Amino acid sequence: MDCGVEKDIQKAVAEFEVLLREQVARNERIRKSRESAGNGKEEGRGVTIGLTAGDGIGPVIMKEARAVLEKLLAEELASGEVRLREIDGFTLENRLEKGQTVPDEVLTEMRQCDVLLKGPTTTPNASMNTKNLESANVYLRKTFDLYANVRPVSIPEEGIDWTFFRENTEGEYALGSRGIRIGDSLDVDFKVTTREGALRIARAAFDFARANGKKRVSIVTKANIMKKTDGDFLQICREVAEEYPEIETDNWFVDIMAANLVNKDIRNQFQVFLLPNLYGDIITDEAAQIQGGVGTAGSANIGRDYALFEAIHGSAPRMVEEGIEGYANPASLMKATAMMLAHIGYVEKAERLEKALDAADAKLGPKMTGLPGGGTCREFADEVLEAL
């Protein structure tokens, strides 16, 4: 065997041992914190909402989301019950210059907030000839332990009311930047399932179903192929399901579920979905596209002590390059804003925003093409503000 390859194998074995020990320790940390309560927020000190626009079309859509927040929370902002904190420096240019996925000073400001409303961020890739930084989304989910990615999709005229619970800190994403290369002929990446990680996302999904009168939870895996990681995820979710006997539980392979979502004969029968990380990423984009496009869906990333809300689409650098960022649809970030308002206790204001978004979409939705000649971000936002 080539001596270079032999050295790569020995190095890989040593690195793999480090990864395994880290994940075992992580599972133990989750187990120890499982019973502790609290959201880290002191009573009576109000709520600080961090706003960070991100890259590409982010500043355009964040400007309109902030205008909506300022209108809905005018009294709370005036009294100091709610504070909006603008967080600068979370741009691709600054991240590349600092060589950090999230620069230290930006992370410090984020920690000083209770929740974060975040615009889309660009992840450097091989084609960009830049530093190969980790995904900022993945980094923040791990840093704040935002284990539950929650994405609702609603199409009332078809009787569709879906809520997806995607495990957010494990799977292929947990170690996605720490794969191993052997020589020039073999690459290995890693997929992680911990018992504690699967337990807590399963309980989050079933607790939501029980609290909201949902009667069906569908577990989505590829357990027939990924027998250890997906197999254990499925088995642990089934264990949790036994604690909720009033809820029907079924399980599907991810490829079949992808087909089910476009099957108009059965898709309105699904209610709550429970998925590992990668499958949840893909399936929720498909679901959003069925709803009207990825620009129409919001996303919540929720942990025990912190929560981050964002649009599910990317930063659309093409639109900026072509000078058409003003045509970006702000609906996804505004739906995330509604989810955030409900999370911090302003349920009535969240419902008002949802209704205003429905009204704006009914009037302008088909024109929001993202192309010149279509509806603009400002026009859509003005419709929302008028409806409010």
C-alpha positions as CSV (number, residue, x, y, z in Angstrom):
1,M,0.0,0.0,0.0
2,D,1.2,3.5,-0.8
3,C,2.9,5.0,2.3
4,G,0.9,8.2,1.8
5,V,-2.3,6.4,1.9
6,E,-1.2,4.4,5.0
7,K,-0.5,7.7,6.8
8,D,-3.9,9.1,5.8
9,I,-5.6,6.0,7.2
10,Q,-3.8,6.2,10.5
11,K,-4.6,9.9,10.7
12,A,-8.2,9.2,9.9
13,V,-8.5,6.5,12.6
14,A,-7.2,8.9,15.2
15,E,-9.5,11.7,14.0
16,F,-12.5,9.3,14.0
17,E,-11.8,8.4,17.7
18,V,-11.9,12.1,18.6
19,L,-15.2,12.5,16.8
20,L,-16.7,9.5,18.5
21,R,-15.7,10.7,21.9
22,E,-17.1,14.1,21.3
23,Q,-20.5,12.8,20.2
24,V,-20.6,10.4,23.2
25,A,-19.9,13.3,25.5
26,R,-22.5,15.4,23.7
27,N,-25.1,12.8,24.2
28,E,-24.3,12.7,27.9
29,R,-24.6,16.5,28.1
30,I,-28.1,16.4,26.6
31,R,-29.1,13.6,29.0
32,K,-28.0,15.7,32.0
33,S,-29.8,18.8,30.9
34,R,-33.0,17.0,29.9
35,E,-34.8,17.4,33.2
36,S,-33.7,21.0,33.9
37,A,-36.3,23.6,33.0
38,G,-36.2,27.3,32.2
39,N,-35.7,29.4,29.1
40,G,-32.8,31.6,30.4
41,K,-35.0,34.7,30.5
42,E,-35.4,36.7,33.7
43,E,-38.9,37.7,34.5
44,G,-39.8,41.3,34.0
45,R,-36.8,42.4,32.0
46,G,-38.6,42.3,28.6
47,V,-37.5,40.7,25.4
48,T,-34.6,41.6,23.2
49,I,-35.1,40.6,19.5
50,G,-31.9,40.5,17.5
51,L,-32.1,41.4,13.8
52,T,-29.4,40.4,11.4
53,A,-29.9,40.8,7.7
54,G,-27.3,38.4,6.3
55,D,-26.3,38.3,2.7
56,G,-27.7,38.9,-0.8
57,I,-31.4,39.7,-0.7
58,G,-31.3,39.6,3.1
59,P,-31.0,43.4,3.8
60,V,-33.9,44.0,1.4
61,I,-36.4,41.6,3.0
62,M,-35.2,42.4,6.5
63,K,-35.9,46.1,6.1
64,E,-39.6,45.2,5.4
65,A,-39.8,42.6,8.2
66,R,-38.5,45.3,10.6
67,A,-41.2,47.7,9.5
68,V,-43.8,45.1,10.2
69,L,-42.4,44.5,13.7
70,E,-42.3,48.2,14.4
71,K,-45.9,48.5,13.5
72,L,-47.2,45.5,15.4
73,L,-45.0,46.2,18.5
74,A,-45.3,50.0,18.6
75,E,-46.6,50.1,22.2
76,E,-44.2,47.5,23.5
77,L,-41.2,49.2,21.8
78,A,-42.2,52.5,23.3
79,S,-42.5,51.1,26.8
80,G,-39.3,49.1,26.6
81,E,-41.1,45.8,27.0
82,V,-39.6,44.8,23.7
83,R,-36.2,45.9,22.2
84,L,-35.0,45.5,18.7
85,R,-31.2,45.1,18.4
86,E,-29.6,45.5,15.0
87,I,-26.6,43.1,14.6
88,D,-24.1,44.2,11.9
89,G,-21.1,42.3,10.6
90,F,-22.9,39.0,9.8
91,T,-22.0,39.3,6.1
92,L,-20.1,37.0,3.9
93,E,-17.4,39.6,3.3
94,N,-16.8,40.1,7.1
95,R,-16.9,36.4,7.8
96,L,-14.3,35.7,5.1
97,E,-12.1,38.6,6.2
98,K,-12.2,37.3,9.8
99,G,-11.9,33.7,8.7
100,Q,-14.8,32.8,11.1
101,T,-18.2,31.3,10.3
102,V,-19.6,33.7,12.9
103,P,-17.2,36.4,14.0
104,D,-16.7,36.6,17.7
105,E,-18.1,40.1,18.1
106,V,-21.3,39.1,16.1
107,L,-21.8,36.0,18.3
108,T,-21.4,38.1,21.5
109,E,-24.2,40.4,20.3
110,M,-26.4,37.5,19.4
111,R,-25.9,36.0,22.9
112,Q,-27.3,39.3,24.3
113,C,-30.6,38.7,22.6
114,D,-33.5,36.4,23.6
115,V,-34.4,35.5,20.1
116,L,-32.9,36.1,16.7
117,L,-34.6,37.0,13.4
118,K,-32.1,36.2,10.7
119,G,-31.8,36.8,7.0
120,P,-30.3,34.3,4.6
121,T,-26.5,33.7,4.6
122,T,-24.2,32.5,1.9
123,T,-22.1,29.4,2.5
124,P,-18.8,29.5,0.7
125,N,-18.2,26.5,-1.6
126,A,-15.5,25.1,-3.8
127,S,-16.6,27.1,-6.9
128,M,-16.1,30.5,-5.1
129,N,-12.4,30.2,-4.6
130,T,-12.6,31.5,-1.0
131,K,-12.0,30.1,2.5
132,N,-14.2,27.0,3.0
133,L,-16.2,28.2,6.0
134,E,-18.8,26.0,7.7
135,S,-22.5,26.9,7.0
136,A,-23.5,29.7,9.4
137,N,-26.9,28.1,9.9
138,V,-25.4,24.8,11.0
139,Y,-22.9,26.7,13.2
140,L,-25.6,28.7,15.0
141,R,-27.8,25.6,15.5
142,K,-25.0,23.8,17.1
143,T,-23.7,26.8,19.2
144,F,-27.2,27.6,20.6
145,D,-28.3,23.9,20.6
146,L,-31.3,24.7,18.5
147,Y,-32.4,21.1,18.1
148,A,-35.9,21.5,16.7
149,N,-36.4,23.0,13.2
150,V,-40.1,23.7,12.9
151,R,-41.7,24.5,9.5
152,P,-45.4,24.9,9.0
153,V,-47.0,24.6,5.5
154,S,-50.6,25.5,4.9
155,I,-52.8,25.2,1.8
156,P,-56.4,25.7,3.1
157,E,-58.1,25.2,-0.2
158,E,-56.7,21.7,-0.3
159,G,-57.1,20.9,3.4
160,I,-53.4,20.8,3.9
161,D,-52.1,21.9,7.3
162,W,-48.6,20.3,7.8
163,T,-46.1,20.9,10.5
164,F,-42.6,19.5,10.1
165,F,-40.3,18.7,13.0
166,R,-36.8,18.3,11.6
167,E,-34.0,17.3,14.0
168,N,-31.6,20.2,13.6
169,T,-28.2,19.3,15.2
170,E,-27.3,15.7,14.2
171,G,-27.5,13.6,11.1
172,E,-25.1,14.4,8.2
173,Y,-24.9,18.0,9.3
174,A,-23.4,17.4,12.7
175,L,-19.9,16.6,11.3
176,G,-20.5,17.9,7.7
177,S,-17.2,19.9,7.7
178,R,-15.1,17.1,9.3
179,G,-15.1,14.4,6.8
180,I,-11.9,12.4,5.9
181,R,-10.0,12.0,2.6
182,I,-7.7,9.0,2.0
183,G,-5.2,9.7,-0.7
184,D,-6.9,11.0,-3.9
185,S,-9.4,8.1,-4.2
186,L,-11.6,7.9,-1.1
187,D,-13.8,10.4,0.8
188,V,-15.8,9.6,3.9
189,D,-18.4,11.8,5.6
190,F,-20.2,10.9,8.9
191,K,-23.8,10.7,10.0
192,V,-24.7,11.0,13.7
193,T,-27.7,9.8,15.7
194,T,-27.7,10.0,19.4
195,R,-30.3,8.6,21.7
196,E,-30.9,11.8,23.5
197,G,-31.0,13.9,20.4
198,A,-33.7,11.6,18.9
199,L,-35.7,11.6,22.1
200,R,-35.9,15.3,22.4
201,I,-37.0,16.0,18.8
202,A,-39.6,13.2,19.0
203,R,-41.0,14.6,22.2
204,A,-41.2,18.1,20.7
205,A,-43.2,16.7,17.8
206,F,-45.6,14.7,19.9
207,D,-46.0,17.5,22.4
208,F,-46.9,19.8,19.6
209,A,-49.4,17.3,18.2
210,R,-51.1,16.8,21.6
211,A,-51.2,20.5,22.4
212,N,-52.7,21.4,19.0
213,G,-55.2,18.6,18.6
214,K,-53.3,16.8,15.9
215,K,-54.2,13.1,15.5
216,R,-51.3,11.9,13.3
217,V,-47.5,11.9,13.4
218,S,-45.6,10.5,10.5
219,I,-41.9,9.4,11.1
220,V,-39.8,9.7,8.0
221,T,-36.5,7.9,7.6
222,K,-34.5,5.6,5.3
223,A,-34.2,2.9,8.0
224,N,-34.2,0.1,5.5
225,I,-30.8,1.3,4.2
226,M,-29.3,3.3,7.1
227,K,-29.9,0.6,9.6
228,K,-27.9,2.0,12.5
229,T,-28.5,5.8,12.4
230,D,-32.0,5.9,10.8
231,G,-32.9,2.5,12.4
232,D,-32.3,3.9,15.9
233,F,-34.0,7.2,15.1
234,L,-37.1,5.3,14.1
235,Q,-37.1,3.0,17.1
236,I,-36.6,5.8,19.6
237,C,-39.4,7.8,18.0
238,R,-41.7,4.7,18.3
239,E,-40.8,4.5,22.0
240,V,-41.8,8.1,22.5
241,A,-45.0,7.5,20.5
242,E,-46.1,4.9,23.1
243,E,-46.5,7.8,25.6
244,Y,-49.1,9.4,23.3
245,P,-51.7,6.7,22.7
246,E,-54.3,9.1,21.4
247,I,-52.1,10.0,18.4
248,E,-51.8,7.7,15.4
249,T,-48.2,7.1,14.5
250,D,-47.0,5.7,11.2
251,N,-43.6,5.6,9.4
252,W,-42.5,6.1,5.9
253,F,-39.3,6.0,3.9
254,V,-38.2,9.4,2.7
255,D,-38.4,8.6,-1.0
256,I,-42.0,7.5,-0.7
257,M,-42.9,10.5,1.4
258,A,-41.4,12.8,-1.2
259,A,-43.9,11.1,-3.6
260,N,-46.8,11.3,-1.1
261,L,-46.5,15.1,-0.9
262,V,-47.3,15.5,-4.5
263,N,-50.1,12.9,-4.4
264,K,-53.3,15.0,-4.2
265,D,-55.3,11.9,-3.3
266,I,-53.6,11.4,0.1
267,R,-51.5,14.4,1.0
268,N,-54.1,16.2,3.0
269,Q,-54.3,13.2,5.4
270,F,-50.8,14.0,6.9
271,Q,-50.5,16.4,9.8
272,V,-47.2,16.3,11.7
273,F,-43.9,15.0,10.3
274,L,-40.9,13.9,12.3
275,L,-37.6,13.7,10.4
276,P,-33.9,13.4,10.8
277,N,-31.8,16.4,9.7
278,L,-31.0,15.9,6.0
279,Y,-34.4,14.4,5.0
280,G,-36.1,17.3,6.8
281,D,-34.1,19.8,4.9
282,I,-35.1,18.3,1.6
283,I,-38.7,17.4,2.3
284,T,-39.6,20.8,3.8
285,D,-38.3,22.6,0.7
286,E,-40.5,20.3,-1.4
287,A,-43.5,21.1,0.9
288,A,-42.8,24.8,0.6
289,Q,-42.7,24.6,-3.1
290,I,-46.1,22.9,-3.1
291,Q,-47.4,25.8,-1.0
292,G,-46.2,28.3,-3.5
293,G,-42.4,28.4,-3.4
294,V,-39.6,28.5,-0.8
295,G,-40.2,32.2,-0.6
296,T,-43.5,31.5,1.1
297,A,-42.5,29.5,4.1
298,G,-40.9,30.5,7.5
299,S,-38.7,28.5,9.8
300,A,-38.1,28.3,13.5
301,N,-35.0,26.8,15.1
302,I,-35.8,26.2,18.8
303,G,-33.7,25.1,21.7
304,R,-34.2,25.1,25.4
305,D,-32.7,28.6,26.0
306,Y,-32.7,30.3,22.6
307,A,-34.6,30.5,19.4
308,L,-33.7,31.6,15.9
309,F,-36.3,32.4,13.2
310,E,-35.5,32.7,9.5
311,A,-36.7,32.4,5.9
312,I,-36.1,29.0,4.5
313,H,-34.7,30.2,1.2
314,G,-31.1,31.2,0.4
315,S,-29.5,34.6,-0.2
316,A,-30.1,34.6,-4.0
317,P,-26.8,36.2,-5.0
318,R,-27.9,36.0,-8.6
319,M,-30.6,38.5,-8.0
320,V,-28.1,40.9,-6.5
321,E,-25.7,40.4,-9.4
322,E,-28.5,41.2,-11.8
323,G,-29.6,44.2,-9.8
324,I,-33.1,42.8,-9.2
325,E,-33.0,42.2,-5.5
326,G,-35.9,44.6,-5.1
327,Y,-38.1,41.9,-6.5
328,A,-37.4,39.5,-3.7
329,N,-40.4,38.1,-1.9
330,P,-40.4,38.9,1.8
331,A,-43.2,36.5,2.7
332,S,-40.9,33.8,4.1
333,L,-39.1,36.1,6.5
334,M,-42.4,37.6,7.5
335,K,-43.9,34.2,8.2
336,A,-40.8,33.5,10.4
337,T,-41.6,36.8,12.1
338,A,-45.1,35.6,12.9
339,M,-43.7,32.4,14.3
340,M,-41.3,34.4,16.5
341,L,-44.0,36.7,17.8
342,A,-46.0,33.6,18.9
343,H,-42.9,32.1,20.5
344,I,-42.3,35.1,22.7
345,G,-45.9,35.3,23.8
346,Y,-47.5,37.7,21.4
347,V,-49.9,35.2,19.9
348,E,-52.7,37.7,19.0
349,K,-50.1,39.8,17.1
350,A,-48.8,36.7,15.3
351,E,-52.3,35.8,14.2
352,R,-52.9,39.3,12.9
353,L,-49.7,39.1,10.9
354,E,-50.6,35.7,9.5
355,K,-54.0,37.2,8.3
356,A,-52.3,40.2,6.8
357,L,-49.9,37.9,4.9
358,D,-52.8,35.9,3.6
359,A,-54.5,39.1,2.4
360,A,-51.3,40.3,0.8
361,D,-50.7,37.0,-0.9
362,A,-54.3,36.8,-2.2
363,K,-53.8,40.3,-3.8
364,L,-50.2,40.2,-4.9
365,G,-48.9,36.6,-4.5
366,P,-49.1,35.5,-8.2
367,K,-47.1,38.6,-9.2
368,M,-44.2,37.8,-6.8
369,T,-42.1,36.1,-9.5
370,G,-38.7,37.5,-8.4
371,L,-38.3,38.9,-11.9
372,P,-38.5,42.4,-13.4
373,G,-42.1,43.2,-14.1
374,G,-43.4,41.2,-11.2
375,G,-44.4,42.5,-7.8
376,T,-41.6,44.1,-5.6
377,C,-40.6,43.4,-2.1
378,R,-41.8,46.9,-1.1
379,E,-45.2,46.5,-2.8
380,F,-45.8,43.2,-0.9
381,A,-44.7,44.8,2.4
382,D,-47.0,47.7,1.8
383,E,-49.9,45.3,1.3
384,V,-49.1,43.6,4.6
385,L,-48.9,46.9,6.4
386,E,-52.1,48.1,4.9
387,A,-53.8,44.9,6.0
388,L,-52.5,45.4,9.6
